[in-house]
Amino acid sequence: MASRRPDSFDGLGYRGRDDSLYGASYPLRSAGAPTELQQHWVTTPPDIPGSRNLHTGETPQHDEQLGEHGGRGVAGGWDAPQPGVPPGEQMNRFAGFGIGLVSLFTENVLSHPCIVFRRQCQVNYHARCYHLTPFSTVSVMYALTKAQGVKCLWKGMTSTFIVHGITLGAEGIISEFTPLPRDLPHRWTMKQLAGHFLLKGLTAVVALPFYCASLIETVQSEIVRDESSSGLLDCIREGVARLLGVGAPHSRRLLPLSALLVPAALHAILRYVVMSCVQRVVLWLHQRTKKQWTEPSNPLDNYFPELAAAWAGALVADVLVFPLETALHRLSLQGTRTIIDATDGVVAVGNGNSPLVMPVNTQYEGFSECLHSIRRREGVAGYYRGFGALVTQYALHGALLAAARTVLRLLLLDGRLS
């Protein structure tokens, strides 16, 4: 095969073929090259198109690359396949993927019954029991499931995913066509921080009509739900109808979306700020104690701290903004003629032992009036109706994360021993 290099090519790292390592059967391709250049770097032969040049410090050892009589070695020749990912690295990736999948599944699927019951408690101002502890929460959830079936606590899950998708899409589109940053750099300015928070608020405002539609699907009782007319995209249809003010007639107590813009944006921004701050604090504390408590041979320590920080941040944020969420849900549901389940666990004996249902009849004038009315009529505990469901949700999430970490650690230990 003829050489593709010009005659004036001086080698520049290509070892002369008259070198003793190549044997006498290789003629010299660059006769005019200086000796010091011919003895410099080792590269692949220039006759191979697309060959990869080695950099300084990557020159293979001659005893590994070359076999007998100056030929190419079997294990380390030029055409030897690149080594794959080490088994230990594969196990590390498997562990990170596994524990992340468990966290995602628990947060979005297994926790949904707790979210449903929590929202029902927040909007049911008639209930005598506030469900501030997980004990009363679990008993009533079991009673509802026994009377209406398992489906009663999984309603509205599809619409919840749709709202998440709309939120992510709106945030990406707004950040693409505006100077508002989606992510903050390591060294941010106050202008960038304000723009980032504004982006979170605008995203919540865009998703507000669909969030209201999803809230109705979540809290509405299965007893009055019409399965024949319900579909997967009802959340989008009802959200557009709420935005345009068309569709099924509502009560005069229905608040316009303009009255919910500030509460929705405030709730989203405060929750994001608290969650981000707690995450940073938890990760900082982990870095401080990493040398003392982290096992060097445990690959899960590379993935679990971030998931634990996200769990702690979401928990603290939801606890702090719980009163705002209660007021926002009541204002969003007002005037929609939604019928919910009785969260006291009362059973109507004369109606086939089915749980009682009740309409949501609130008459709040606005966000501030709603907060004052809850404090005046229900006390401070009225802001935290359904708090036991929140505790149950995060206890379940944390327990499954810890269980997944233990199981994966045992699997990794067995893999190393074997």
C-alpha positions as CSV (number, residue, x, y, z in Angstrom):
1,M,0.0,0.0,0.0
2,A,1.5,3.3,-1.0
3,S,2.2,6.0,1.5
4,R,-0.2,8.9,1.7
5,R,2.4,11.2,3.3
6,P,4.3,13.7,1.1
7,D,8.0,13.2,0.6
8,S,8.8,16.3,2.7
9,F,7.0,14.7,5.7
10,D,9.6,14.5,8.5
11,G,7.8,12.0,10.7
12,L,6.9,14.3,13.7
13,G,6.5,11.4,16.1
14,Y,6.4,8.6,13.6
15,R,9.2,6.1,14.5
16,G,11.3,5.2,11.6
17,R,10.8,1.7,10.2
18,D,14.5,1.1,10.3
19,D,14.2,0.9,14.0
20,S,15.3,-2.4,15.4
21,L,12.0,-2.8,17.2
22,Y,10.1,-3.1,13.9
23,G,12.4,-5.6,12.3
24,A,14.3,-5.3,9.0
25,S,11.3,-6.1,6.9
26,Y,9.9,-2.5,7.2
27,P,11.5,0.0,4.9
28,L,12.1,3.6,6.0
29,R,9.2,5.9,4.9
30,S,10.8,9.2,5.8
31,A,14.4,9.2,5.0
32,G,15.1,12.9,5.6
33,A,13.7,12.9,9.2
34,P,16.1,13.8,11.9
35,T,17.1,11.1,14.4
36,E,15.7,12.9,17.4
37,L,12.3,13.3,15.8
38,Q,12.3,9.7,14.7
39,Q,12.8,8.6,18.3
40,H,10.1,10.8,19.8
41,W,6.5,9.6,20.0
42,V,4.9,6.3,18.9
43,T,1.9,6.6,16.7
44,T,-0.2,4.4,14.6
45,P,1.0,3.8,11.1
46,P,0.1,6.7,8.8
47,D,-1.2,4.3,6.1
48,I,-4.3,3.5,8.2
49,P,-7.0,6.2,7.6
50,G,-8.5,7.7,10.7
51,S,-5.8,6.3,12.9
52,R,-5.6,7.6,16.4
53,N,-2.4,9.3,17.6
54,L,-1.2,8.8,21.1
55,H,-0.4,11.7,23.3
56,T,2.5,12.2,25.6
57,G,2.6,9.8,28.5
58,E,0.3,7.3,26.7
59,T,3.1,5.5,24.8
60,P,2.7,1.8,25.3
61,Q,5.5,-0.3,26.6
62,H,7.4,-2.1,23.9
63,D,7.4,-5.4,25.7
64,E,3.6,-5.3,25.9
65,Q,2.8,-4.0,22.5
66,L,5.3,-6.0,20.4
67,G,5.5,-9.8,20.2
68,E,8.4,-11.9,19.0
69,H,10.3,-10.8,15.9
70,G,9.1,-7.3,16.1
71,G,5.5,-8.2,15.4
72,R,2.4,-6.9,17.2
73,G,1.4,-8.5,20.5
74,V,-1.8,-10.3,21.0
75,A,-3.1,-8.4,24.0
76,G,-1.8,-4.9,23.4
77,G,-1.4,-4.5,19.6
78,W,-2.6,-1.6,17.6
79,D,-5.8,-3.4,16.6
80,A,-6.6,-4.8,20.1
81,P,-10.1,-3.9,21.3
82,Q,-10.5,-1.2,23.9
83,P,-11.1,-2.6,27.4
84,G,-14.7,-2.3,28.5
85,V,-16.1,-0.8,31.7
86,P,-14.7,-2.5,34.8
87,P,-17.0,-4.8,36.7
88,G,-16.7,-2.6,39.8
89,E,-17.8,0.5,37.8
90,Q,-20.7,-1.4,36.3
91,M,-21.9,-2.3,39.8
92,N,-21.5,1.3,40.9
93,R,-23.7,2.5,38.1
94,F,-26.2,-0.3,38.8
95,A,-26.4,0.8,42.4
96,G,-26.9,4.5,41.6
97,F,-29.5,3.7,39.0
98,G,-31.3,1.3,41.3
99,I,-31.6,3.7,44.3
100,G,-32.5,6.6,42.0
101,L,-35.3,4.5,40.4
102,V,-36.6,3.5,43.9
103,S,-36.7,7.2,44.9
104,L,-38.5,8.3,41.7
105,F,-41.0,5.5,41.9
106,T,-41.8,6.2,45.6
107,E,-42.0,9.9,45.2
108,N,-44.4,9.8,42.2
109,V,-46.3,6.6,42.5
110,L,-46.3,5.0,46.0
111,S,-46.8,8.4,47.7
112,H,-49.8,9.3,45.6
113,P,-52.5,7.9,48.0
114,C,-51.0,10.1,50.8
115,I,-51.2,13.1,48.5
116,V,-54.8,12.4,47.7
117,F,-55.9,12.1,51.3
118,R,-53.9,15.1,52.3
119,R,-55.6,17.3,49.8
120,Q,-59.0,16.0,50.8
121,C,-58.2,16.9,54.4
122,Q,-57.0,20.3,53.5
123,V,-60.2,21.3,51.6
124,N,-62.6,19.6,54.1
125,Y,-63.2,22.3,56.6
126,H,-66.3,20.5,58.0
127,A,-64.2,17.6,59.4
128,R,-63.9,17.2,63.1
129,C,-60.7,15.3,62.9
130,Y,-57.7,17.2,61.6
131,H,-55.5,14.1,61.0
132,L,-52.4,15.7,62.4
133,T,-50.8,12.3,63.1
134,P,-50.2,9.3,60.8
135,F,-52.2,7.0,63.1
136,S,-55.6,8.5,62.3
137,T,-54.6,9.0,58.7
138,V,-53.8,5.4,58.0
139,S,-57.0,4.1,59.7
140,V,-59.3,6.4,57.6
141,M,-57.4,5.6,54.4
142,Y,-57.9,1.9,55.1
143,A,-61.6,2.5,55.7
144,L,-62.0,4.3,52.4
145,T,-60.1,1.7,50.5
146,K,-62.2,-1.1,52.0
147,A,-65.4,0.7,51.1
148,Q,-64.6,2.0,47.6
149,G,-61.7,-0.1,46.5
150,V,-58.0,0.6,46.0
151,K,-58.7,2.9,43.1
152,C,-60.2,5.6,45.4
153,L,-56.7,6.7,46.6
154,W,-55.0,6.5,43.2
155,K,-57.3,8.9,41.4
156,G,-55.8,11.8,39.5
157,M,-52.3,10.3,39.2
158,T,-52.3,10.7,35.4
159,S,-53.2,14.4,35.7
160,T,-50.4,14.8,38.2
161,F,-47.9,13.6,35.7
162,I,-49.4,15.9,33.1
163,V,-49.0,18.9,35.4
164,H,-45.3,17.9,36.0
165,G,-44.7,17.7,32.3
166,I,-46.4,21.0,31.6
167,T,-44.3,22.6,34.4
168,L,-41.0,21.3,33.0
169,G,-42.0,22.2,29.4
170,A,-43.1,25.8,30.4
171,E,-39.9,26.3,32.4
172,G,-37.7,25.2,29.4
173,I,-39.6,27.3,26.9
174,I,-39.6,30.5,29.0
175,S,-35.9,30.2,29.8
176,E,-35.2,29.6,26.1
177,F,-37.0,32.7,24.8
178,T,-36.2,35.0,27.8
179,P,-33.0,36.0,29.6
180,L,-34.3,34.3,32.8
181,P,-31.7,31.6,33.8
182,R,-33.0,28.1,34.3
183,D,-29.9,27.2,36.4
184,L,-27.8,29.4,38.5
185,P,-24.0,29.4,37.9
186,H,-21.5,28.7,40.7
187,R,-21.0,32.5,41.1
188,W,-24.3,34.2,40.6
189,T,-25.3,37.8,40.9
190,M,-28.5,39.2,42.5
191,K,-29.9,39.9,39.0
192,Q,-29.4,36.3,38.0
193,L,-31.0,35.1,41.3
194,A,-34.0,37.4,40.9
195,G,-34.5,36.2,37.3
196,H,-34.2,32.6,38.4
197,F,-36.9,33.0,41.1
198,L,-39.1,34.9,38.6
199,L,-38.8,32.0,36.2
200,K,-40.1,29.6,38.9
201,G,-43.0,32.0,39.6
202,L,-43.9,32.3,35.9
203,T,-43.8,28.6,35.5
204,A,-46.2,28.1,38.4
205,V,-48.6,30.7,36.8
206,V,-48.5,29.0,33.4
207,A,-49.3,25.6,35.0
208,L,-52.0,27.0,37.4
209,P,-55.1,26.2,35.3
210,F,-54.0,22.6,34.8
211,Y,-53.0,22.4,38.5
212,C,-56.6,23.4,39.4
213,A,-58.0,20.7,37.1
214,S,-55.7,18.1,38.5
215,L,-56.7,19.1,42.1
216,I,-60.3,18.5,41.3
217,E,-59.6,15.0,39.9
218,T,-57.5,14.2,42.9
219,V,-60.0,15.1,45.6
220,Q,-63.3,14.3,43.9
221,S,-65.1,11.2,45.3
222,E,-65.2,8.1,43.3
223,I,-68.9,7.7,44.2
224,V,-69.9,10.6,42.0
225,R,-67.3,10.2,39.3
226,D,-68.6,9.3,35.9
227,E,-66.2,6.8,34.4
228,S,-67.8,6.8,31.0
229,S,-67.1,10.5,30.4
230,S,-63.7,10.6,32.0
231,G,-60.5,10.4,29.9
232,L,-56.7,10.6,30.2
233,L,-56.6,14.2,28.9
234,D,-59.4,15.6,31.0
235,C,-56.8,17.6,32.9
236,I,-55.8,19.5,29.8
237,R,-59.3,20.0,28.6
238,E,-60.5,21.2,32.0
239,G,-57.5,23.4,32.4
240,V,-58.1,25.2,29.0
241,A,-61.8,25.6,29.9
242,R,-60.8,27.1,33.2
243,L,-58.4,29.5,31.5
244,L,-60.9,30.6,28.9
245,G,-63.9,30.6,31.2
246,V,-65.9,28.2,29.2
247,G,-67.2,24.7,29.8
248,A,-69.5,23.4,32.5
249,P,-71.2,26.1,34.5
250,H,-69.7,26.8,37.9
251,S,-70.9,28.6,41.0
252,R,-70.7,32.3,41.4
253,R,-68.2,31.7,44.2
254,L,-65.7,30.5,41.6
255,L,-62.6,32.8,41.9
256,P,-61.0,34.0,38.7
257,L,-57.5,32.8,38.0
258,S,-56.2,36.3,38.5
259,A,-57.0,35.9,42.2
260,L,-54.8,32.8,42.4
261,L,-51.7,34.0,40.5
262,V,-50.0,35.6,43.5
263,P,-50.7,32.6,45.9
264,A,-49.5,30.1,43.3
265,A,-46.3,32.0,42.5
266,L,-45.6,32.7,46.1
267,H,-46.1,29.0,47.1
268,A,-43.8,27.8,44.2
269,I,-41.0,30.2,44.9
270,L,-41.0,29.7,48.7
271,R,-41.0,26.0,48.3
272,Y,-38.2,26.1,45.8
273,V,-36.1,28.4,48.0
274,V,-36.5,26.4,51.2
275,M,-35.9,23.1,49.4
276,S,-32.7,24.3,47.7
277,C,-31.3,25.8,50.9
278,V,-31.9,22.7,52.9
279,Q,-30.3,20.5,50.2
280,R,-27.2,22.6,50.2
281,V,-27.0,22.5,53.9
282,V,-27.4,18.8,54.1
283,L,-24.7,18.2,51.4
284,W,-22.4,20.6,53.1
285,L,-22.8,18.7,56.4
286,H,-22.2,15.5,54.6
287,Q,-18.9,16.9,53.1
288,R,-17.9,17.9,56.6
289,T,-18.4,14.5,58.0
290,K,-17.5,12.5,54.9
291,K,-14.0,11.6,56.1
292,Q,-15.2,10.3,59.4
293,W,-18.3,8.3,58.5
294,T,-18.1,7.4,54.8
295,E,-16.8,4.0,54.0
296,P,-14.2,4.3,51.2
297,S,-15.3,1.0,49.7
298,N,-19.0,1.8,49.6
299,P,-20.0,3.1,46.1
300,L,-23.5,4.0,47.3
301,D,-22.0,7.0,49.2
302,N,-21.6,8.6,45.8
303,Y,-25.3,8.6,45.1
304,F,-27.2,8.3,48.3
305,P,-26.2,11.7,49.9
306,E,-27.8,13.7,47.0
307,L,-31.1,11.6,47.3
308,A,-31.1,12.1,51.0
309,A,-30.6,15.8,50.7
310,A,-33.4,16.0,48.1
311,W,-35.7,14.1,50.5
312,A,-34.8,16.3,53.5
313,G,-35.2,19.5,51.4
314,A,-38.7,18.5,50.1
315,L,-39.8,17.5,53.6
316,V,-38.8,20.8,55.2
317,A,-40.2,22.8,52.3
318,D,-43.6,21.0,52.4
319,V,-43.8,21.5,56.2
320,L,-43.1,25.2,56.0
321,V,-45.4,26.0,53.1
322,F,-48.2,23.7,54.3
323,P,-50.5,26.6,55.4
324,L,-50.0,28.4,52.1
325,E,-50.8,25.1,50.3
326,T,-54.0,24.7,52.3
327,A,-55.2,28.1,51.4
328,L,-54.3,27.7,47.8
329,H,-56.2,24.4,47.5
330,R,-59.3,25.8,49.1
331,L,-59.3,28.9,46.8
332,S,-58.6,26.7,43.7
333,L,-61.5,24.4,44.6
334,Q,-64.0,27.0,45.6
335,G,-67.1,27.3,43.3
336,T,-66.2,24.1,41.3
337,R,-69.1,22.1,42.8
338,T,-66.7,19.3,43.8
339,I,-67.9,16.5,46.1
340,I,-65.3,14.9,48.3
341,D,-65.2,12.0,50.7
342,A,-65.8,12.4,54.4
343,T,-62.3,12.3,56.0
344,D,-63.7,11.5,59.4
345,G,-64.3,7.9,58.5
346,V,-68.1,8.2,59.0
347,V,-70.1,5.5,57.4
348,A,-73.7,5.9,56.3
349,V,-75.4,2.8,57.7
350,G,-78.6,3.4,55.7
351,N,-76.8,3.7,52.4
352,G,-75.2,0.4,51.9
353,N,-72.3,1.1,54.3
354,S,-70.7,3.5,51.9
355,P,-68.7,6.5,53.1
356,L,-70.4,9.8,53.3
357,V,-69.6,12.5,50.8
358,M,-70.0,16.2,51.1
359,P,-69.7,19.2,48.8
360,V,-67.1,22.0,49.2
361,N,-68.9,25.2,50.0
362,T,-66.4,27.9,50.8
363,Q,-67.0,31.6,50.4
364,Y,-63.6,33.2,50.6
365,E,-63.0,36.6,49.1
366,G,-59.3,36.2,48.5
367,F,-56.0,34.8,49.8
368,S,-55.6,37.0,52.8
369,E,-59.2,36.6,53.8
370,C,-58.9,32.8,53.5
371,L,-55.9,32.8,55.9
372,H,-57.7,34.9,58.4
373,S,-60.9,32.9,58.2
374,I,-59.0,29.6,58.8
375,R,-57.3,31.1,61.8
376,R,-60.5,32.5,63.3
377,R,-62.7,29.5,62.8
378,E,-60.4,26.5,62.9
379,G,-57.4,27.8,64.9
380,V,-53.8,27.4,64.0
381,A,-54.2,23.6,63.6
382,G,-56.6,24.3,60.7
383,Y,-53.7,25.3,58.5
384,Y,-52.2,21.8,59.0
385,R,-55.2,19.6,58.2
386,G,-53.9,16.3,56.8
387,F,-50.4,16.8,58.1
388,G,-50.4,13.2,59.2
389,A,-50.6,12.2,55.5
390,L,-47.6,14.3,54.8
391,V,-45.6,12.6,57.6
392,T,-46.8,9.2,56.3
393,Q,-45.7,10.1,52.8
394,Y,-42.1,11.1,53.7
395,A,-41.8,8.3,56.2
396,L,-42.6,5.8,53.5
397,H,-40.2,7.5,51.1
398,G,-37.4,7.5,53.6
399,A,-38.0,3.9,54.7
400,L,-37.9,2.7,51.1
401,L,-34.7,4.7,50.4
402,A,-33.0,3.2,53.4
403,A,-34.2,-0.3,52.5
404,A,-33.0,0.0,48.9
405,R,-29.6,1.3,50.1
406,T,-29.3,-1.7,52.4
407,V,-30.3,-4.3,49.8
408,L,-28.0,-2.8,47.2
409,R,-25.1,-2.7,49.6
410,L,-25.6,-6.4,50.3
411,L,-25.7,-7.1,46.6
412,L,-22.5,-5.2,46.0
413,L,-20.9,-7.0,48.9
414,D,-21.9,-10.4,47.6
415,G,-20.6,-9.4,44.1
416,R,-17.2,-8.5,45.5
417,L,-16.9,-11.7,47.6
418,S,-17.8,-13.8,44.6
